[in-house]
Amino acid sequence: MSDIEYLNKYYDGDIDEGISMLNKGIPVQYIVGNVDFYGYTFKVNPSVLIPRFETEELVSRTINYISEYFDKPSIVDLGCGSGCISITLSLLLGVSVDAVDISFSALEVAEENCRINNASVNFYLGNMLEPLNGKYDVIISNPPYIANDEEIQDIVLNNEPSIALFASDDGLYFYREILKNCRGYLNDRSLIAFEIGCTQGGRVRDMAYKYLPGSKVLVLKDLSGRDRFVFIFNNLA
């Protein structure tokens, strides 16, 4: 579906005004004000990233692994943004999920999405693992992973929140922070699920082996054939 078709189908405002905003380079999802993710409706605005198809695939693959290894898992979503991951997992698995974001405005959007979809998610304001006290079976995260000097599309750069896009250490900063600090937040049997940049798989895998020796690590490709996900299995047969 083209942006114009999307606008005509879903935009409630004046269509000429919507087309004018589209011509100014504003993403159609922000103009419409919501997006479909995994069959659920999520409000979006410039405080949060627009959910991508790849993240739907992250959720799908994670659910498959959870179904294999856990019954009613304890889950935390780090860098939750709009809440699309945590809310979808809560709804599909029938569990309460914890979710963290450093942006107060992003959490406002996520909390509204939680109410709209009648999910059970506990939101925490803070930097990744820092505000948490519990232990989890599953850590899932689609953190900022674009290198500070990496070129990206203007429509993304000019509209979506930079705090949710860019990370230092060639885009690897948050993977390192999570992996080096996660032991105290994980149960003995646990799963970590990451979305990654397409050139980062080997380096995130090496980090996992460094900070979680003895774990099993899989780097998996998305539907376009690019490295996109890392799954880390701890004491899971």
Secondary structure, 3 states (H helix, E strand, C coil): CCHHHHHHHHCCCCHHHHHHHHHCCCCHHHHHCEEEECCEEEECCCCCCCCCHHHHHHHHHHHHHHHHHCCCCCEEEECCCCCHHHHHHHHHHCCCEEEEECCHHHHHHHHHHHHHHCCCEEEEECCCCCCCCCCEEEEEECCCCEECCCCCCHHHHCCCCHHHCEECCCCCHHHHHHHHHCHHHEEEEEEEEEECCCCCHHHHHHHHHHHCCCCEEEEEECCCCCEEEEEEEECCC
